[in-house]
Amino acid sequence: FKLNEWYGGLSHISRRIIPFGSIHPENKPSELKKFASWGLKGIKFQPNAQLFYPDEKRMFPFYEKAEELQLITTFHIGNEHGNVLGKFSQPERYVEVLRHFPNLKVVLPHLGGYMTWDRLELTLEFPNVFYDTAYLPGNIEDQIFLELVEKIGIDRILFGTDFPFRDHAEEVAHIKRLLGEVAEKVLWLNPEKILGIS
């Protein structure tokens, strides 16, 4: 938890930094209460690294606490880079979570599942879900990127970086070139909305 406390301290260095933390399934959900006091706005889960299925019942107390504390909850979804199957993070594993926690603000990166976009429809019906662009601009065909944006809807898409794998400036430029004037929604208007800032 030392790292989470350190992340929270970054917001005191610059107002431009809005930190998230992480928690392991072996921790207690009640420990999320500390996130707010540290200034953390959300949580990131990586099921393939943390070895859990998102719809396991043991995870539900974490989501319940995050919903109560209004913490944005980001999950890796889909496969991994290098044609590695994401055993724990396939899209169907999120449906029960989204159904049980309609007030939990959820971000699903890689426009809803890296290399699993054939199952994007599984999560689209849930209005509490946002999708980010992490790793995709310039790494998938522009036409596929635009088709996914159209399918999801521009008002639900956030700029995501997937640091340190990509150059942020290159991705921003790519998004601006592809989306034109509506890029502002992805780059700052939609993030402001989910973060509750202006």
Buried (B, 14 or more C-beta within 10 A) or exposed (E): BEEBBEBBEBBEEEEEEBBBBBBEBEEEBEBBEBBEEBBBBBBBBBBBEBEBBBBBEEBBEBBBBBBEBEBBBBBBBBBBEEEEEBEBBBBEBBBBBBEBBEEBBBBBBBBBBBBBBEBBEBBBEBEBBBBBBBBBBBBBEEEEBEEBBEBBEBEBBBBBBBEEEBEEEEBBBBBBEBBEEBBEBBBEBBBEBBBEEE
